[in-house]
Amino acid sequence: EDKVVQSPLSLVVHEGDTVTLNCSYEVTNFRSLLWYKQEKKAPTFLFMLTSSGIEKKSGRLSSILDKKELFSILNITATQTGDSAIYLCASANAGNNRKLIWGLGTSLAVNP
Amino acid sequence: DAGITQSPRHKVTETGTPVTLRCHQTENHRYMYWYRQDPGHGLRLIHYSYGVKDTDKGEVSDGYSVSRSKTEDFLLTLESATSSQTSVYFCATSTTGVSLYEQYFGPGTRLTVT
């Protein structure tokens, strides 16, 4: 059965800390891995990773995919209270009508 | 972001009543999805559509039906609401091309079944 596992499930840090969120996957016909941020509303898209070893970056957020070891990480440097959210990871596989396989998310709290 | 709206945004209903949630998009996206989100379960797919009148079941489809008569509208119906269907419901869409796996979410509907 295809699955996506995120760790840790929750994390509390102080402003300015650097955090690393993990996402491992076991998916047949893997195509891409996606990261989303969910504050007190709908998930919003952060990154899509398809190729191994190529970092995607947006401001203080970056992500990389390892297709050999079947995982991805999301890094957030110099965290701010506005980074507090649930971070969701999802996997896409081919021939699945664009359905995504979702992890349970990592709940990040950044304290001032 | 895709223009996706959901209605109603909040609803309280009684057990046994039918409920219809509406998702409307203005981006002409081909694919549409209904999810529910519950603590400890994450996002779970209820039904999805890959075109007008083309729909299929997701992982938690029991007690739900959908219809898509126009590209822009995707309706989710709870045929006879139960307390276990109390949840936050999200609609999402995706398109074709280089962004084919990216899903864009509506603002959600909070449904309470008493």
Chai-1 contact restraints between the chains, C-beta under 6 A:
chainA,res_idxA,chainB,res_idxB,connection_type,confidence,min_distance_angstrom,max_distance_angstrom,comment,restraint_id
A,S32,B,Y101,contact,1.0,0.0,6.0,A-B,restraint_1
A,A42,B,F105,contact,1.0,0.0,6.0,A-B,restraint_2
A,A42,B,P107,contact,1.0,0.0,6.0,A-B,restraint_3
A,A42,B,G108,contact,1.0,0.0,6.0,A-B,restraint_4
A,P43,B,F105,contact,1.0,0.0,6.0,A-B,restraint_5
A,F45,B,E102,contact,1.0,0.0,6.0,A-B,restraint_6
A,A92,B,Y101,contact,1.0,0.0,6.0,A-B,restraint_7
A,N97,B,Y50,contact,1.0,0.0,6.0,A-B,restraint_8
A,R98,B,Y31,contact,1.0,0.0,6.0,A-B,restraint_9
A,R98,B,S94,contact,1.0,0.0,6.0,A-B,restraint_10
A,W102,B,G42,contact,1.0,0.0,6.0,A-B,restraint_11
A,W102,B,L43,contact,1.0,0.0,6.0,A-B,restraint_12
A,L104,B,G42,contact,1.0,0.0,6.0,A-B,restraint_13
A,G105,B,G42,contact,1.0,0.0,6.0,A-B,restraint_14
